[in-house]
Amino acid sequence: MHSFAALAPHLDGGPFVLTTVDTIFRTEEFARYVQAFSEAVAQGYDGLMGVTDYIDDERPLYVGVGENDLITGFHDTYSEGLRYISGGIYGLTPNALPILRRCLEQGNSRMRNFQRALVAEGCRLKAWRFSKVLDIDHATDIAKAEEFLSGDATCR
């Protein structure tokens, strides 16, 4: 979240997309996501969050999704009905920036707490499903990433 805070002064001019540094996904899906984000903003949403039902993470952040893909919450533990986890891909409007500042002032340093604050403060966030997002946390994840990327050398 601190990297996001460092970028924040440059993000208040309009909608923006952030990804975590250790996230790998297919570029063609990301292009569709960016288009969907533009459409969501035009429809009045405050954000479009990348989610996936591919769960291979030691501490996933589960995402509650309701009608019309509206995000209802972010959860540290699985419970019945949670199908997705956060993919570390965030499309947001400048409405998110005051919430980020408040989170930092309150001593929060984790993106998951910021995401919870967005929901708690009434932001309209929509989920967008990626087929697969890999979170590279360990050396063993590198082999998985290489296998995933072998079909698409242009993946990030």
Summary of the structure (lengths in Angstrom):
residues: 156
radius of gyration: 15.1
end to end distance: 20.4
largest distance: 43.5
contacts: 446
relative contact order: 0.26
helix: 38%
strand: 25%
